[in-house]
Amino acid sequence: MNQRLPLYTLPVLAILLLGSGCSTVPQSDAVSTQDQAMIPPNQPMIMVEMQSPEIGTQTQKIPLASAPTLQAAVMQSKANKKFERFHIAVSRLPERPGAAPQKLISKYDHHNEQIPFEYDYQLRPGDRVVIVKDPTDTMDDLLGTILGPMRMAAGREPIDKSPF
């Protein structure tokens, strides 16, 4: 008795095997750098600029398709791994030639490690995301509630003031 599998069995098995993927395999930085080299030239991009006194300024291009929101740009650039705290803003190209670029100031909740929903802007091609390291720490948070009002009464700026 000769039992044969239906003709569509092989393509279905191939689709299942290819679609399952290996999501548990960690990717190294070399792989992500290699992936960036394989980005098609016509794809819309955003620019992520990270600034800190220790590393200076680092810039990287990210495809808009992989970072459509500000939170996704933070995750793609790994800014949340490089800096414990930071300030973040988007510099958007003007809609009319000759107009000034638009600045969208955001906030990052370092306790929950995410951008609050109301500040998670939708990004557009050509947007520049600027991330500046915040030098404050938990001790500044504790002392800030006590010393902050005294600093402002003395005419000085608060410690955690945004650079934007």
Secondary structure as GFF3:
##gff-version 3
##sequence-region A 1 164
A	DSSP	alpha_helix	9	20	.	.	.	ID=ss1
A	DSSP	alpha_helix	29	37	.	.	.	ID=ss2
A	DSSP	beta_strand	45	52	.	.	.	ID=ss3
A	DSSP	beta_strand	56	63	.	.	.	ID=ss4
A	DSSP	three_ten_helix	64	66	.	.	.	ID=ss5
A	DSSP	alpha_helix	70	77	.	.	.	ID=ss6
A	DSSP	alpha_helix	79	82	.	.	.	ID=ss7
A	DSSP	beta_strand	86	92	.	.	.	ID=ss8
A	DSSP	beta_strand	102	106	.	.	.	ID=ss9
A	DSSP	three_ten_helix	117	119	.	.	.	ID=ss10
A	DSSP	beta_strand	128	133	.	.	.	ID=ss11
A	DSSP	alpha_helix	138	153	.	.	.	ID=ss12
###
